[in-house]
Every structure is written in structure tokens, then in C-alpha cells.
Amino acid sequence: MNNKDWNKIAKIEQAISKKYGQEAVQNPKANWDDNKENDYLEQIQKLTEKEFALNDKNEKVDVNGILIPKKLLNKESNRTCLTCGVYSFDVRDDIYMNKYECCKTCYVKWVEDREERWLSGWRPNNGNDT
């Protein structure tokens, strides 16, 4: 391999240049400057930060011998109606839980057509529910 055939190399380079353009055979550093280097370094830094954040979310925590993703432990979901105390599995109750902090049944019974009073803080009590 010491005896390189420079003519053969030049012909191959010309063929590549003819087929793919002059940029295909030029030195990669030819169009590189300090601005492009800084942009590249910033992109690498942002990518690394995203990867660290993703790894933190996907980190598993041992809970009673079971590995659970850390992101699931941070979610707080209150599925218990504050008015009647019933725990709801119904997805439709989410709307009422988020807006009125009660289940659909309590919404129909206590809130419907009285939203202003409910949002102002009124709640039914056991002795006087009017």
C-alpha cells in the first residue's frame, strides 16, 4: 500500500465529484468555522440535557420489591369525591373532579344549576342540605 497510484486516486475523486458534486470530495473542515463550532456545541449540550431529563423520568424506584417508574410516583390523582367520599373509577367523573371537586352523582344532586353557589364555597352538610 506504500505505492499509491495517485492517478487512480485522482480519477476516482473526479468521478465522485462529477456524480455527486464538488462538496463530496472536499475536506470536511473547509466550510467549518467558529460560529458553526459554537452552534454544534450548544446543540450537543441541549441534547445531553434532554437525555438526562429523560433518564430521570424513566428511573425506576423499588417499592416493596417492585420496580416502578419514578414518573408514576410523582402523579397525584385524587379520585375520591370530597362531598360523598366515594372513590370513582369512572373516567367521566374526571371532568367533575377537576372543575367541581365532586363526582358526577354529587354534581347532579348538588351543583347542577347552582354552579355559582358551589364555586363560591358552599357545600352540603349532613343536617342542613338546602
N, CA, C and O atoms as CSV, one atom per row, in Angstrom:
chain,resi,resn,atom,element,x,y,z
A,1,MET,N,N,0.807,-1.195,0.000
A,1,MET,CA,C,0.000,0.000,0.000
A,1,MET,C,C,0.852,1.262,0.000
A,1,MET,O,O,0.313,2.357,-0.162
A,2,ASN,N,N,2.152,1.146,0.175
A,2,ASN,CA,C,3.015,2.316,0.162
A,2,ASN,C,C,3.031,2.983,-1.203
A,2,ASN,O,O,3.107,4.208,-1.295
A,3,ASN,N,N,2.960,2.200,-2.248
A,3,ASN,CA,C,2.998,2.750,-3.604
A,3,ASN,C,C,1.579,3.087,-4.052
A,3,ASN,O,O,0.919,2.287,-4.716
A,4,LYS,N,N,1.122,4.274,-3.685
A,4,LYS,CA,C,-0.219,4.707,-4.059
A,4,LYS,C,C,-0.185,5.172,-5.514
A,4,LYS,O,O,0.735,5.860,-5.954
A,5,ASP,N,N,-1.187,4.782,-6.212
A,5,ASP,CA,C,-1.312,5.220,-7.598
A,5,ASP,C,C,-2.113,6.520,-7.585
A,5,ASP,O,O,-3.343,6.496,-7.579
A,6,TRP,N,N,-1.419,7.643,-7.581
A,6,TRP,CA,C,-2.049,8.958,-7.456
A,6,TRP,C,C,-2.971,9.245,-8.634
A,6,TRP,O,O,-3.968,9.951,-8.484
A,7,ASN,N,N,-2.651,8.713,-9.785
A,7,ASN,CA,C,-3.529,8.926,-10.950
A,7,ASN,C,C,-4.860,8.212,-10.759
A,7,ASN,O,O,-5.913,8.749,-11.105
A,8,LYS,N,N,-4.812,6.995,-10.206
A,8,LYS,CA,C,-6.041,6.245,-9.953
A,8,LYS,C,C,-6.895,6.965,-8.911
A,8,LYS,O,O,-8.112,7.072,-9.065
A,9,ILE,N,N,-6.251,7.459,-7.849
A,9,ILE,CA,C,-6.961,8.206,-6.807
A,9,ILE,C,C,-7.595,9.460,-7.389
A,9,ILE,O,O,-8.738,9.782,-7.066
A,10,ALA,N,N,-6.868,10.169,-8.243
A,10,ALA,CA,C,-7.386,11.388,-8.864
A,10,ALA,C,C,-8.578,11.077,-9.767
A,10,ALA,O,O,-9.543,11.841,-9.786
A,11,LYS,N,N,-8.532,9.969,-10.519
A,11,LYS,CA,C,-9.641,9.587,-11.395
A,11,LYS,C,C,-10.882,9.240,-10.569
A,11,LYS,O,O,-11.997,9.623,-10.923
A,12,ILE,N,N,-10.681,8.519,-9.474
A,12,ILE,CA,C,-11.813,8.169,-8.599
A,12,ILE,C,C,-12.429,9.431,-8.002
A,12,ILE,O,O,-13.651,9.572,-7.938
A,13,GLU,N,N,-11.568,10.337,-7.569
A,13,GLU,CA,C,-12.041,11.594,-6.992
A,13,GLU,C,C,-12.801,12.413,-8.031
A,13,GLU,O,O,-13.820,13.020,-7.704
A,14,GLN,N,N,-12.334,12.442,-9.259
A,14,GLN,CA,C,-13.027,13.175,-10.323
A,14,GLN,C,C,-14.378,12.537,-10.633
A,14,GLN,O,O,-15.363,13.237,-10.870
A,15,ALA,N,N,-14.419,11.207,-10.629
A,15,ALA,CA,C,-15.683,10.518,-10.899
A,15,ALA,C,C,-16.703,10.808,-9.795
A,15,ALA,O,O,-17.878,11.041,-10.075
A,16,ILE,N,N,-16.248,10.793,-8.549
A,16,ILE,CA,C,-17.143,11.113,-7.422
A,16,ILE,C,C,-17.619,12.554,-7.530
A,16,ILE,O,O,-18.798,12.844,-7.328
A,17,SER,N,N,-16.701,13.450,-7.847
A,17,SER,CA,C,-17.037,14.866,-7.983
A,17,SER,C,C,-18.043,15.081,-9.102
A,17,SER,O,O,-18.964,15.887,-8.969
A,18,LYS,N,N,-17.873,14.368,-10.193
A,18,LYS,CA,C,-18.784,14.513,-11.334
A,18,LYS,C,C,-20.176,13.990,-10.985
A,18,LYS,O,O,-21.182,14.593,-11.357
A,19,LYS,N,N,-20.228,12.866,-10.270
A,19,LYS,CA,C,-21.505,12.248,-9.950
A,19,LYS,C,C,-22.235,12.940,-8.798
A,19,LYS,O,O,-23.446,13.150,-8.874
A,20,TYR,N,N,-21.502,13.303,-7.715
A,20,TYR,CA,C,-22.142,13.824,-6.507
A,20,TYR,C,C,-21.876,15.303,-6.232
A,20,TYR,O,O,-22.465,15.861,-5.306
A,21,GLY,N,N,-21.019,15.948,-6.998
A,21,GLY,CA,C,-20.717,17.354,-6.789
A,21,GLY,C,C,-19.390,17.551,-6.086
A,21,GLY,O,O,-18.840,16.622,-5.496
A,22,GLN,N,N,-18.882,18.773,-6.156
A,22,GLN,CA,C,-17.569,19.092,-5.616
A,22,GLN,C,C,-17.506,18.952,-4.096
A,22,GLN,O,O,-16.447,18.645,-3.550
A,23,GLU,N,N,-18.630,19.174,-3.406
A,23,GLU,CA,C,-18.639,19.087,-1.945
A,23,GLU,C,C,-18.360,17.671,-1.450
A,23,GLU,O,O,-17.913,17.490,-0.318
A,24,ALA,N,N,-18.618,16.671,-2.284
A,24,ALA,CA,C,-18.419,15.281,-1.866
A,24,ALA,C,C,-16.946,14.926,-1.705
A,24,ALA,O,O,-16.612,13.979,-0.993
A,25,VAL,N,N,-16.058,15.682,-2.364
A,25,VAL,CA,C,-14.635,15.327,-2.316
A,25,VAL,C,C,-13.787,16.345,-1.572
A,25,VAL,O,O,-12.580,16.150,-1.429
A,26,GLN,N,N,-14.390,17.422,-1.097
A,26,GLN,CA,C,-13.575,18.410,-0.406
A,26,GLN,C,C,-13.404,18.045,1.075
A,26,GLN,O,O,-14.151,17.224,1.608
A,27,ASN,N,N,-12.448,18.641,1.710
A,27,ASN,CA,C,-12.129,18.407,3.114
A,27,ASN,C,C,-13.313,18.867,3.979
A,27,ASN,O,O,-13.820,19.969,3.775
A,28,PRO,N,N,-13.758,18.051,4.935
A,28,PRO,CA,C,-14.896,18.436,5.780
A,28,PRO,C,C,-14.661,19.731,6.562
A,28,PRO,O,O,-15.617,20.435,6.887
A,29,LYS,N,N,-13.419,20.048,6.862
A,29,LYS,CA,C,-13.122,21.272,7.611
A,29,LYS,C,C,-13.164,22.523,6.738
A,29,LYS,O,O,-13.042,23.631,7.258
A,30,ALA,N,N,-13.331,22.377,5.449
A,30,ALA,CA,C,-13.267,23.521,4.536
A,30,ALA,C,C,-14.356,24.552,4.827
A,30,ALA,O,O,-14.101,25.752,4.729
A,31,ASN,N,N,-15.563,24.110,5.183
A,31,ASN,CA,C,-16.679,25.038,5.431
A,31,ASN,C,C,-16.969,25.209,6.918
A,31,ASN,O,O,-18.027,25.724,7.278
A,32,TRP,N,N,-16.065,24.792,7.776
A,32,TRP,CA,C,-16.279,24.835,9.227
A,32,TRP,C,C,-15.609,26.070,9.800
A,32,TRP,O,O,-14.451,26.353,9.496
A,33,ASP,N,N,-16.348,26.813,10.639
A,33,ASP,CA,C,-15.765,27.993,11.285
A,33,ASP,C,C,-16.168,28.008,12.763
A,33,ASP,O,O,-16.836,27.095,13.246
A,34,ASP,N,N,-15.752,29.055,13.463
A,34,ASP,CA,C,-16.014,29.128,14.908
A,34,ASP,C,C,-17.509,29.223,15.219
A,34,ASP,O,O,-17.964,28.664,16.217
A,35,ASN,N,N,-18.274,29.917,14.385
A,35,ASN,CA,C,-19.718,30.024,14.625
A,35,ASN,C,C,-20.397,28.664,14.535
A,35,ASN,O,O,-21.228,28.317,15.374
A,36,LYS,N,N,-20.036,27.900,13.512
A,36,LYS,CA,C,-20.613,26.566,13.373
A,36,LYS,C,C,-20.179,25.672,14.528
A,36,LYS,O,O,-20.964,24.846,14.993
A,37,GLU,N,N,-18.959,25.821,14.991
A,37,GLU,CA,C,-18.473,25.042,16.120
A,37,GLU,C,C,-19.276,25.360,17.376
A,37,GLU,O,O,-19.661,24.451,18.110
A,38,ASN,N,N,-19.533,26.644,17.629
A,38,ASN,CA,C,-20.310,27.056,18.809
A,38,ASN,C,C,-21.752,26.549,18.726
A,38,ASN,O,O,-22.307,26.079,19.720
A,39,ASP,N,N,-22.359,26.647,17.529
A,39,ASP,CA,C,-23.710,26.127,17.356
A,39,ASP,C,C,-23.755,24.629,17.627
A,39,ASP,O,O,-24.667,24.128,18.286
A,40,TYR,N,N,-22.763,23.932,17.112
A,40,TYR,CA,C,-22.688,22.487,17.321
A,40,TYR,C,C,-22.559,22.152,18.804
A,40,TYR,O,O,-23.226,21.238,19.288
A,41,LEU,N,N,-21.727,22.864,19.515
A,41,LEU,CA,C,-21.542,22.608,20.937
A,41,LEU,C,C,-22.820,22.893,21.731
A,41,LEU,O,O,-23.140,22.169,22.673
A,42,GLU,N,N,-23.549,23.948,21.350
A,42,GLU,CA,C,-24.824,24.255,22.007
A,42,GLU,C,C,-25.843,23.141,21.768
A,42,GLU,O,O,-26.577,22.756,22.679
A,43,GLN,N,N,-25.883,22.630,20.545
A,43,GLN,CA,C,-26.807,21.552,20.229
A,43,GLN,C,C,-26.477,20.300,21.031
A,43,GLN,O,O,-27.375,19.619,21.527
A,44,ILE,N,N,-25.202,20.001,21.154
A,44,ILE,CA,C,-24.785,18.834,21.936
A,44,ILE,C,C,-25.174,19.009,23.405
A,44,ILE,O,O,-25.607,18.055,24.052
A,45,GLN,N,N,-25.019,20.227,23.930
A,45,GLN,CA,C,-25.367,20.487,25.322
A,45,GLN,C,C,-26.873,20.318,25.545
A,45,GLN,O,O,-27.288,19.709,26.531
A,46,LYS,N,N,-27.689,20.852,24.633
A,46,LYS,CA,C,-29.142,20.709,24.756
A,46,LYS,C,C,-29.556,19.248,24.672
A,46,LYS,O,O,-30.427,18.803,25.420
A,47,LEU,N,N,-28.941,18.507,23.773
A,47,LEU,CA,C,-29.248,17.088,23.629
A,47,LEU,C,C,-28.905,16.328,24.905
A,47,LEU,O,O,-29.666,15.465,25.344
A,48,THR,N,N,-27.773,16.648,25.491
A,48,THR,CA,C,-27.360,15.988,26.737
A,48,THR,C,C,-28.338,16.302,27.863
A,48,THR,O,O,-28.687,15.416,28.643
A,49,GLU,N,N,-28.785,17.555,27.958
A,49,GLU,CA,C,-29.752,17.931,28.993
A,49,GLU,C,C,-31.065,17.178,28.819
A,49,GLU,O,O,-31.658,16.730,29.801
A,50,LYS,N,N,-31.529,17.034,27.567
A,50,LYS,CA,C,-32.758,16.293,27.303
A,50,LYS,C,C,-32.607,14.825,27.688
A,50,LYS,O,O,-33.521,14.221,28.249
A,51,GLU,N,N,-31.442,14.263,27.379
A,51,GLU,CA,C,-31.206,12.859,27.727
A,51,GLU,C,C,-31.201,12.661,29.239
A,51,GLU,O,O,-31.754,11.678,29.733
A,52,PHE,N,N,-30.582,13.588,29.986
A,52,PHE,CA,C,-30.585,13.489,31.444
A,52,PHE,C,C,-32.007,13.591,31.992
A,52,PHE,O,O,-32.385,12.841,32.893
A,53,ALA,N,N,-32.799,14.527,31.444
A,53,ALA,CA,C,-34.183,14.679,31.895
A,53,ALA,C,C,-34.989,13.416,31.602
A,53,ALA,O,O,-35.787,12.981,32.432
A,54,LEU,N,N,-34.782,12.833,30.437
A,54,LEU,CA,C,-35.491,11.611,30.075
A,54,LEU,C,C,-35.074,10.455,30.971
A,54,LEU,O,O,-35.912,9.651,31.381
A,55,ASN,N,N,-33.788,10.369,31.275
A,55,ASN,CA,C,-33.316,9.310,32.165
A,55,ASN,C,C,-33.901,9.457,33.563
A,55,ASN,O,O,-34.212,8.458,34.213
A,56,ASP,N,N,-34.054,10.701,34.036
A,56,ASP,CA,C,-34.657,10.928,35.349
A,56,ASP,C,C,-36.110,10.454,35.369
A,56,ASP,O,O,-36.570,9.876,36.354
A,57,LYS,N,N,-36.831,10.707,34.265
A,57,LYS,CA,C,-38.229,10.293,34.197
A,57,LYS,C,C,-38.356,8.774,34.145
A,57,LYS,O,O,-39.287,8.203,34.713
A,58,ASN,N,N,-37.432,8.132,33.472
A,58,ASN,CA,C,-37.507,6.682,33.308
A,58,ASN,C,C,-36.828,5.911,34.433
A,58,ASN,O,O,-36.789,4.681,34.409
A,59,GLU,N,N,-36.302,6.616,35.402
A,59,GLU,CA,C,-35.632,5.956,36.516
A,59,GLU,C,C,-36.639,5.117,37.290
A,59,GLU,O,O,-37.758,5.559,37.550
A,60,LYS,N,N,-36.241,3.922,37.652
A,60,LYS,CA,C,-37.122,3.008,38.371
A,60,LYS,C,C,-36.815,3.062,39.868
A,60,LYS,O,O,-35.658,3.154,40.279
A,61,VAL,N,N,-37.876,3.002,40.669
A,61,VAL,CA,C,-37.761,3.054,42.122
A,61,VAL,C,C,-38.316,1.748,42.693
A,61,VAL,O,O,-39.350,1.255,42.243
A,62,ASP,N,N,-37.629,1.202,43.675
A,62,ASP,CA,C,-38.063,-0.044,44.308
A,62,ASP,C,C,-39.132,0.271,45.354
A,62,ASP,O,O,-38.862,0.952,46.343
A,63,VAL,N,N,-40.348,-0.232,45.127
A,63,VAL,CA,C,-41.449,-0.058,46.073
A,63,VAL,C,C,-41.932,-1.450,46.465
A,63,VAL,O,O,-42.591,-2.132,45.681
A,64,ASN,N,N,-41.603,-1.855,47.664
A,64,ASN,CA,C,-41.993,-3.172,48.182
A,64,ASN,C,C,-41.566,-4.304,47.245
A,64,ASN,O,O,-42.329,-5.242,47.010
A,65,GLY,N,N,-40.361,-4.215,46.719
A,65,GLY,CA,C,-39.823,-5.274,45.868
A,65,GLY,C,C,-40.238,-5.179,44.414
A,65,GLY,O,O,-39.901,-6.064,43.626
A,66,ILE,N,N,-40.954,-4.141,44.036
A,66,ILE,CA,C,-41.402,-3.958,42.654
A,66,ILE,C,C,-40.786,-2.679,42.119
A,66,ILE,O,O,-40.837,-1.637,42.772
A,67,LEU,N,N,-40.199,-2.759,40.924
A,67,LEU,CA,C,-39.623,-1.563,40.303
A,67,LEU,C,C,-40.715,-0.810,39.560
A,67,LEU,O,O,-41.359,-1.342,38.656
A,68,ILE,N,N,-40.907,0.443,39.963
A,68,ILE,CA,C,-41.931,1.301,39.373
A,68,ILE,C,C,-41.245,2.547,38.824
A,68,ILE,O,O,-40.372,3.107,39.487
A,69,PRO,N,N,-41.627,2.999,37.604
A,69,PRO,CA,C,-41.035,4.229,37.078
A,69,PRO,C,C,-41.289,5.406,38.018
A,69,PRO,O,O,-42.387,5.567,38.551
A,70,LYS,N,N,-40.269,6.213,38.207
A,70,LYS,CA,C,-40.335,7.339,39.132
A,70,LYS,C,C,-41.434,8.324,38.742
A,70,LYS,O,O,-42.065,8.929,39.609
A,71,LYS,N,N,-41.663,8.486,37.435
A,71,LYS,CA,C,-42.663,9.458,36.992
A,71,LYS,C,C,-44.071,9.078,37.438
A,71,LYS,O,O,-44.921,9.953,37.599
A,72,LEU,N,N,-44.329,7.786,37.641
A,72,LEU,CA,C,-45.651,7.382,38.106
A,72,LEU,C,C,-45.866,7.709,39.571
A,72,LEU,O,O,-47.000,7.927,39.996
A,73,LEU,N,N,-44.798,7.746,40.346
A,73,LEU,CA,C,-44.922,8.049,41.768
A,73,LEU,C,C,-45.173,9.528,42.010
A,73,LEU,O,O,-45.701,9.891,43.061
A,74,ASN,N,N,-44.817,10.380,41.082
A,74,ASN,CA,C,-44.998,11.816,41.244
A,74,ASN,C,C,-46.413,12.266,40.905
A,74,ASN,O,O,-46.820,13.365,41.282
A,75,LYS,N,N,-47.161,11.432,40.203
A,75,LYS,CA,C,-48.506,11.824,39.825
A,75,LYS,C,C,-49.433,11.692,41.025
A,75,LYS,O,O,-49.515,10.643,41.665
A,76,GLU,N,N,-50.119,12.776,41.305
A,76,GLU,CA,C,-51.101,12.738,42.373
A,76,GLU,C,C,-52.475,12.777,41.736
A,76,GLU,O,O,-52.813,13.720,41.020
A,77,SER,N,N,-53.246,11.773,41.992
A,77,SER,CA,C,-54.578,11.692,41.418
A,77,SER,C,C,-55.574,11.495,42.541
A,77,SER,O,O,-55.565,10.470,43.223
A,78,ASN,N,N,-56.429,12.478,42.729
A,78,ASN,CA,C,-57.444,12.374,43.760
A,78,ASN,C,C,-58.722,11.888,43.103
A,78,ASN,O,O,-59.400,12.645,42.409
A,79,ARG,N,N,-59.042,10.646,43.320
A,79,ARG,CA,C,-60.217,10.043,42.713
A,79,ARG,C,C,-61.362,9.933,43.714
A,79,ARG,O,O,-62.406,9.361,43.399
A,80,THR,N,N,-61.179,10.469,44.906
A,80,THR,CA,C,-62.218,10.391,45.929
A,80,THR,C,C,-63.027,11.682,45.922
A,80,THR,O,O,-62.470,12.778,45.976
A,81,CYS,N,N,-64.329,11.541,45.855
A,81,CYS,CA,C,-65.227,12.697,45.886
A,81,CYS,C,C,-65.174,13.317,47.274
A,81,CYS,O,O,-65.380,12.624,48.271
A,82,LEU,N,N,-64.900,14.608,47.350
A,82,LEU,CA,C,-64.807,15.290,48.642
A,82,LEU,C,C,-66.168,15.481,49.296
A,82,LEU,O,O,-66.249,15.723,50.500
A,83,THR,N,N,-67.242,15.375,48.509
A,83,THR,CA,C,-68.579,15.583,49.049
A,83,THR,C,C,-69.157,14.300,49.650
A,83,THR,O,O,-69.627,14.300,50.787
A,84,CYS,N,N,-69.119,13.205,48.879
A,84,CYS,CA,C,-69.728,11.969,49.372
A,84,CYS,C,C,-68.703,10.931,49.817
A,84,CYS,O,O,-69.065,9.957,50.476
A,85,GLY,N,N,-67.445,11.118,49.473
A,85,GLY,CA,C,-66.390,10.214,49.904
A,85,GLY,C,C,-66.250,8.948,49.082
A,85,GLY,O,O,-65.503,8.049,49.466
A,86,VAL,N,N,-66.950,8.854,47.961
A,86,VAL,CA,C,-66.895,7.660,47.113
A,86,VAL,C,C,-65.663,7.733,46.218
A,86,VAL,O,O,-65.357,8.782,45.651
A,87,TYR,N,N,-64.957,6.603,46.097
A,87,TYR,CA,C,-63.806,6.517,45.201
A,87,TYR,C,C,-64.313,6.134,43.825
A,87,TYR,O,O,-65.019,5.136,43.685
A,88,SER,N,N,-63.966,6.912,42.804
A,88,SER,CA,C,-64.512,6.725,41.474
A,88,SER,C,C,-63.474,6.166,40.513
A,88,SER,O,O,-62.345,6.651,40.444
A,89,PHE,N,N,-63.875,5.141,39.774
A,89,PHE,CA,C,-63.054,4.616,38.688
A,89,PHE,C,C,-63.553,5.127,37.346
A,89,PHE,O,O,-62.905,4.894,36.326
A,90,ASP,N,N,-64.673,5.808,37.319
A,90,ASP,CA,C,-65.297,6.262,36.081
A,90,ASP,C,C,-64.526,7.431,35.488
A,90,ASP,O,O,-64.284,8.432,36.162
A,91,VAL,N,N,-64.144,7.300,34.232
A,91,VAL,CA,C,-63.384,8.344,33.542
A,91,VAL,C,C,-64.228,9.604,33.386
A,91,VAL,O,O,-63.695,10.714,33.387
A,92,ARG,N,N,-65.539,9.438,33.252
A,92,ARG,CA,C,-66.409,10.606,33.085
A,92,ARG,C,C,-66.422,11.496,34.326
A,92,ARG,O,O,-66.727,12.685,34.233
A,93,ASP,N,N,-66.095,10.935,35.471
A,93,ASP,CA,C,-66.048,11.734,36.698
A,93,ASP,C,C,-64.861,12.699,36.708
A,93,ASP,O,O,-64.854,13.657,37.482
A,94,ASP,N,N,-63.865,12.460,35.863
A,94,ASP,CA,C,-62.691,13.338,35.828
A,94,ASP,C,C,-63.067,14.789,35.568
A,94,ASP,O,O,-62.491,15.698,36.165
A,95,ILE,N,N,-64.010,15.004,34.699
A,95,ILE,CA,C,-64.439,16.375,34.372
A,95,ILE,C,C,-64.964,17.072,35.625
A,95,ILE,O,O,-64.595,18.209,35.918
A,96,TYR,N,N,-65.816,16.385,36.345
A,96,TYR,CA,C,-66.419,16.973,37.540
A,96,TYR,C,C,-65.406,17.088,38.671
A,96,TYR,O,O,-65.429,18.050,39.440
A,97,MET,N,N,-64.510,16.096,38.771
A,97,MET,CA,C,-63.477,16.140,39.816
A,97,MET,C,C,-62.549,17.334,39.606
A,97,MET,O,O,-62.179,18.012,40.565
A,98,ASN,N,N,-62.176,17.591,38.360
A,98,ASN,CA,C,-61.258,18.693,38.070
A,98,ASN,C,C,-61.900,20.056,38.287
A,98,ASN,O,O,-61.272,20.961,38.836
A,99,LYS,N,N,-63.146,20.204,37.859
A,99,LYS,CA,C,-63.768,21.519,37.930
A,99,LYS,C,C,-64.498,21.774,39.248
A,99,LYS,O,O,-64.415,22.874,39.795
A,100,TYR,N,N,-65.207,20.775,39.760
A,100,TYR,CA,C,-66.054,20.991,40.934
A,100,TYR,C,C,-65.615,20.200,42.167
A,100,TYR,O,O,-66.203,20.361,43.237
A,101,GLU,N,N,-64.591,19.350,42.039
A,101,GLU,CA,C,-64.087,18.525,43.137
A,101,GLU,C,C,-65.182,17.622,43.703
A,101,GLU,O,O,-65.286,17.442,44.916
A,102,CYS,N,N,-65.998,17.056,42.805
A,102,CYS,CA,C,-67.024,16.105,43.205
A,102,CYS,C,C,-67.276,15.134,42.059
A,102,CYS,O,O,-66.871,15.381,40.923
A,103,CYS,N,N,-67.947,14.032,42.364
A,103,CYS,CA,C,-68.265,13.049,41.331
A,103,CYS,C,C,-69.495,13.514,40.536
A,103,CYS,O,O,-70.121,14.524,40.857
A,104,LYS,N,N,-69.815,12.750,39.502
A,104,LYS,CA,C,-70.953,13.114,38.656
A,104,LYS,C,C,-72.261,13.061,39.444
A,104,LYS,O,O,-73.136,13.906,39.258
A,105,THR,N,N,-72.390,12.085,40.308
A,105,THR,CA,C,-73.608,11.956,41.106
A,105,THR,C,C,-73.814,13.187,41.988
A,105,THR,O,O,-74.913,13.739,42.043
A,106,CYS,N,N,-72.755,13.616,42.675
A,106,CYS,CA,C,-72.864,14.813,43.520
A,106,CYS,C,C,-73.075,16.064,42.672
A,106,CYS,O,O,-73.756,16.999,43.091
A,107,TYR,N,N,-72.489,16.074,41.479
A,107,TYR,CA,C,-72.707,17.220,40.599
A,107,TYR,C,C,-74.187,17.348,40.278
A,107,TYR,O,O,-74.757,18.434,40.387
A,108,VAL,N,N,-74.815,16.241,39.881
A,108,VAL,CA,C,-76.233,16.276,39.521
A,108,VAL,C,C,-77.076,16.635,40.742
A,108,VAL,O,O,-78.041,17.392,40.636
A,109,LYS,N,N,-76.710,16.092,41.892
A,109,LYS,CA,C,-77.508,16.307,43.105
A,109,LYS,C,C,-77.320,17.695,43.708
A,109,LYS,O,O,-78.293,18.302,44.156
A,110,TRP,N,N,-76.085,18.214,43.731
A,110,TRP,CA,C,-75.803,19.428,44.484
A,110,TRP,C,C,-75.364,20.628,43.645
A,110,TRP,O,O,-75.609,21.769,44.039
A,111,VAL,N,N,-74.723,20.398,42.502
A,111,VAL,CA,C,-74.095,21.507,41.795
A,111,VAL,C,C,-74.893,21.984,40.597
A,111,VAL,O,O,-74.975,23.188,40.351
A,112,GLU,N,N,-75.472,21.082,39.860
A,112,GLU,CA,C,-76.143,21.425,38.614
A,112,GLU,C,C,-77.156,22.552,38.814
A,112,GLU,O,O,-77.996,22.489,39.712
A,113,ASP,N,N,-77.073,23.559,37.991
A,113,ASP,CA,C,-77.900,24.779,38.043
A,113,ASP,C,C,-77.606,25.648,39.271
A,113,ASP,O,O,-78.305,26.637,39.494
A,114,ARG,N,N,-76.590,25.304,40.072
A,114,ARG,CA,C,-76.188,26.119,41.221
A,114,ARG,C,C,-74.663,26.281,41.242
A,114,ARG,O,O,-74.043,26.308,42.305
A,115,GLU,N,N,-74.072,26.388,40.045
A,115,GLU,CA,C,-72.617,26.425,39.937
A,115,GLU,C,C,-72.004,27.608,40.702
A,115,GLU,O,O,-70.968,27.458,41.351
A,116,GLU,N,N,-72.644,28.780,40.625
A,116,GLU,CA,C,-72.100,29.958,41.311
A,116,GLU,C,C,-71.998,29.729,42.813
A,116,GLU,O,O,-70.978,30.043,43.428
A,117,ARG,N,N,-73.048,29.187,43.395
A,117,ARG,CA,C,-73.053,28.924,44.836
A,117,ARG,C,C,-71.976,27.898,45.181
A,117,ARG,O,O,-71.277,28.051,46.183
A,118,TRP,N,N,-71.838,26.863,44.369
A,118,TRP,CA,C,-70.835,25.821,44.620
A,118,TRP,C,C,-69.424,26.383,44.520
A,118,TRP,O,O,-68.582,26.119,45.378
A,119,LEU,N,N,-69.165,27.166,43.459
A,119,LEU,CA,C,-67.832,27.727,43.259
A,119,LEU,C,C,-67.489,28.788,44.294
A,119,LEU,O,O,-66.313,29.078,44.517
A,120,SER,N,N,-68.515,29.376,44.938
A,120,SER,CA,C,-68.245,30.355,45.990
A,120,SER,C,C,-67.877,29.688,47.306
A,120,SER,O,O,-67.462,30.363,48.248
A,121,GLY,N,N,-68.028,28.353,47.382
A,121,GLY,CA,C,-67.590,27.652,48.580
A,121,GLY,C,C,-68.660,26.874,49.312
A,121,GLY,O,O,-68.345,26.160,50.264
A,122,TRP,N,N,-69.912,26.983,48.905
A,122,TRP,CA,C,-70.977,26.262,49.596
A,122,TRP,C,C,-70.814,24.762,49.394
A,122,TRP,O,O,-70.513,24.308,48.290
A,123,ARG,N,N,-71.014,23.997,50.459
A,123,ARG,CA,C,-71.006,22.540,50.395
A,123,ARG,C,C,-72.132,22.026,51.276
A,123,ARG,O,O,-72.452,22.634,52.297
A,124,PRO,N,N,-72.731,20.911,50.886
A,124,PRO,CA,C,-73.828,20.363,51.715
A,124,PRO,C,C,-73.274,19.797,53.021
A,124,PRO,O,O,-72.185,19.225,53.055
A,125,ASN,N,N,-74.033,19.967,54.075
A,125,ASN,CA,C,-73.655,19.338,55.343
A,125,ASN,C,C,-74.723,18.316,55.689
A,125,ASN,O,O,-75.787,18.301,55.070
A,126,ASN,N,N,-74.463,17.486,56.638
A,126,ASN,CA,C,-75.358,16.365,56.924
A,126,ASN,C,C,-76.726,16.805,57.462
A,126,ASN,O,O,-77.739,16.187,57.133
A,127,GLY,N,N,-76.772,17.830,58.258
A,127,GLY,CA,C,-78.041,18.235,58.866
A,127,GLY,C,C,-78.849,19.168,58.008
A,127,GLY,O,O,-80.078,19.086,58.019
A,128,ASN,N,N,-78.221,20.049,57.267
A,128,ASN,CA,C,-78.926,21.082,56.530
A,128,ASN,C,C,-78.451,21.083,55.094
A,128,ASN,O,O,-77.459,21.736,54.770
A,129,ASP,N,N,-79.146,20.359,54.225
A,129,ASP,CA,C,-78.701,20.201,52.834
A,129,ASP,C,C,-79.462,21.091,51.864
A,129,ASP,O,O,-79.501,20.767,50.677
A,130,THR,N,N,-80.052,22.161,52.280
A,130,THR,CA,C,-80.781,23.012,51.360
A,130,THR,C,C,-79.994,24.200,50.928
A,130,THR,O,O,-80.484,25.015,50.145
